Amino acid sequence: MELSTLQLKNLLEISNCNPIELDVFEFFKITSLGKNHKQRIFFKNKFLKQIRFSFEKGKTPVLFTSRKFMSFNYSEQFNFYNSLSSFIAELVADLKYEIGYLISKGGITTNMILRNGLNADYVYLEGQILTGISVVTCNLKNDEKLPVVTHPGNIGTKDSLVNIWKVFENKINF
């Protein structure tokens, strides 16, 4: 099993984490329809509702993409992952004043979230929470700072996500 998938699996075993799976095939069908703007908005609102419902229940929403393989040529794959990352950044943009922190996995997604979702012209490097895994802060409004963990794909151990979550939820200290 790939390390990233194992890290996610271990995080989702925590009862206080609410899994919210974004099916890549469903996303592809909706986005490949071209100008079906209403269906895309409905799809986006479905995830916003699930995330906000998690908050209401006192749980940590864990948004992740399905672990399904899609066959593309390089150009199609690049465009699809950029589109998917942009969609996730849109979700973050709508939620940025409702969350206390964000753990972002993957380079393309993290970059898109920081740039488009949080409109960060720059971030402040606070340090590493674990080896190779940084924490940055973004200024929002009224001097609010949002900590963002930038967790590269296959870095860390099988328990990296769990340990990072525990720190941010004040469950343990390093």
PyMOL commands that set and color helices and strands:
alter all, ss='L'
color gray80, all
select helices_A, chain A and resi 3-12+24-32+37-56+74-95+107-117+160-168
alter helices_A, ss='H'
color red, helices_A
select strands_A, chain A and resi 17-22+60-65+102-105+124-130+133-139+145-151
alter strands_A, ss='S'
color yellow, strands_A
deselect
rebuild
show_as cartoon
